[in-house]
């Protein structure tokens, strides 16, 4: 092949060789470009490969968990985001929460059904115990499975009582007790 023919290919040729990996039907294809230069001591054309990811079919959604907001004595708002639908719109999303750091025992879940795209979502959680740390994470489910966000902690606020001073003047009798 002449040098002129390789010159035409400079930066224009992409070769793709598909290979599969088992995780979420995601694989990589080998792409590259032809160039000219000194290679192995000779001025000649050569192929420079690199790898790009590809997605085939659907895979589980990508979800992130954000910090809780509106923390009160017995309620909070949990926040999450679907950042990638996985090629198939999720039909369920929600939060799993527990007092267990690993979310393995006594786990409570919230569930919202519908057809969801990427974007933020939240749930108002009630019935929490005051001054207690809860661990939660967001999740979303599509046809390929369920994607989970990272586990985040939030502590409900404590019950506060304000002291009130009542001044009593004069002689007051309560159930036979004189003050």
C-alpha positions in Angstrom: 0.0 0.0 0.0 1.3 3.4 -0.8 1.9 6.3 1.5 -0.8 8.3 -0.2 -3.5 5.7 0.6 -2.5 5.6 4.3 -2.6 9.4 4.3 -6.2 9.3 3.3 -6.9 7.1 6.3 -5.2 9.4 8.7 -7.8 10.1 11.5 -10.6 8.7 9.4 -10.6 5.0 10.1 -12.3 3.4 13.1 -12.2 -0.3 13.6 -14.6 -1.7 16.1 -14.3 -5.2 17.6 -17.1 -6.0 20.0 -16.6 -8.0 23.1 -19.0 -8.7 25.9 -18.8 -8.5 29.6 -21.5 -9.9 32.0 -22.2 -6.7 34.0 -25.4 -5.1 33.0 -24.9 -6.1 29.3 -22.1 -3.5 29.2 -19.0 -4.1 27.1 -16.3 -2.3 25.4 -15.4 -1.9 21.7 -12.0 -1.4 20.5 -11.6 1.7 18.3 -8.6 3.4 17.0 -7.1 5.4 14.2 -4.4 5.1 11.7 -1.5 7.5 11.8 1.9 7.9 10.3 5.2 8.3 12.1 8.2 6.6 13.4 7.3 3.2 14.7 9.8 0.6 15.6 12.6 2.7 14.0 10.9 3.2 10.6 8.7 5.9 9.3 5.5 4.0 8.6 1.7 4.0 9.2 0.5 2.4 12.4 -2.8 1.7 14.2 -3.4 3.3 17.6 -6.1 1.4 19.5 -8.3 2.7 22.4 -11.4 1.4 24.1 -14.9 2.9 24.4 -17.8 1.6 26.4 -21.0 0.5 24.8 -24.4 -0.5 26.1 -26.5 -3.3 24.6 -30.1 -3.6 25.7 -31.2 -2.4 29.2 -29.3 -2.4 32.4 -30.2 -1.4 36.0 -30.8 2.3 36.7 -28.1 4.5 38.3 -29.4 6.1 41.5 -27.8 8.6 43.9 -28.9 9.3 47.5 -28.8 12.9 48.7 -28.8 14.3 52.3 -32.1 14.3 54.2 -33.9 17.6 54.7 -36.6 18.9 57.0 -35.3 16.8 59.9 -37.8 17.1 62.8 -38.4 15.1 66.0 -40.5 12.4 64.2 -40.2 13.0 60.5 -37.8 13.8 57.7 -37.6 14.2 53.9 -35.4 11.7 52.1 -34.0 12.8 48.7 -32.6 10.8 45.8 -31.9 11.2 42.0 -32.2 8.8 39.1 -29.2 9.8 37.0 -29.5 7.1 34.3 -32.6 5.1 33.5 -30.6 2.1 32.1 -32.3 2.3 28.7 -35.7 1.4 30.2 -37.7 3.8 32.3 -38.0 2.8 36.0 -41.5 1.8 37.1 -40.8 1.9 40.8 -38.7 4.2 43.0 -38.4 4.9 46.7 -36.3 4.7 49.8 -35.2 1.9 52.1 -34.4 3.0 55.7 -33.5 1.4 59.0 -31.6 2.0 62.3 -29.1 -0.6 61.0 -26.1 0.9 59.2 -26.1 -1.9 56.6 -29.9 -1.8 56.1 -30.0 -5.6 56.7 -32.4 -5.7 59.7 -35.9 -4.2 60.2 -35.9 -2.3 56.9 -38.8 -0.1 56.0 -39.4 1.0 52.4 -41.3 3.6 50.6 -42.6 2.8 47.1 -43.8 5.1 44.4 -45.1 3.5 41.2 -45.3 5.0 37.7 -43.0 5.7 34.8 -40.0 7.7 35.7 -37.2 9.3 33.9 -34.0 10.9 35.2 -34.4 13.5 37.9 -34.7 14.1 41.6 -37.4 12.6 43.8 -38.1 12.7 47.6 -40.4 11.1 50.2 -41.7 12.5 53.5 -41.0 9.9 56.2 -43.0 10.1 59.4 -43.1 8.0 62.6 -39.4 8.3 63.3 -38.1 8.2 66.9 -36.6 11.4 68.2 -32.8 11.7 68.6 -32.3 8.5 66.6 -29.9 8.0 63.7 -31.5 6.4 60.6 -29.7 5.1 57.6 -31.4 5.3 54.2 -30.8 4.9 50.5 -32.7 5.6 47.3 -33.6 2.9 44.8 -35.2 2.6 41.4 -36.4 -0.5 39.5 -36.7 -1.1 35.8 -37.0 -4.3 33.7 -33.3 -5.2 34.2 -33.4 -4.9 38.0 -33.0 -2.6 40.9 -30.3 0.1 41.3 -29.4 1.5 44.7 -27.8 4.7 45.8 -25.2 4.8 48.6 -26.3 4.6 52.2 -26.6 8.0 54.0 -27.4 8.7 57.6 -29.7 11.3 59.2 -30.6 11.9 62.8 -34.0 13.1 63.9 -34.0 16.0 66.2 -34.6 15.7 70.0 -37.8 16.6 71.8 -37.3 20.0 73.4 -39.5 21.4 76.1 -39.4 24.9 77.1 -39.5 25.7 80.8 -42.2 28.1 81.9 -42.3 29.9 85.1 -45.6 30.4 86.7 -45.8 32.8 89.6 -48.7 32.3 91.9 -49.8 35.1 94.2 -51.8 34.8 97.2 -53.2 31.7 98.9 -54.1 29.0 96.4 -55.5 25.7 97.4 -55.2 22.6 95.1 -56.9 19.4 96.3 -56.4 20.2 99.8 -52.8 21.3 99.5 -52.0 24.8 100.4 -49.2 26.6 98.5 
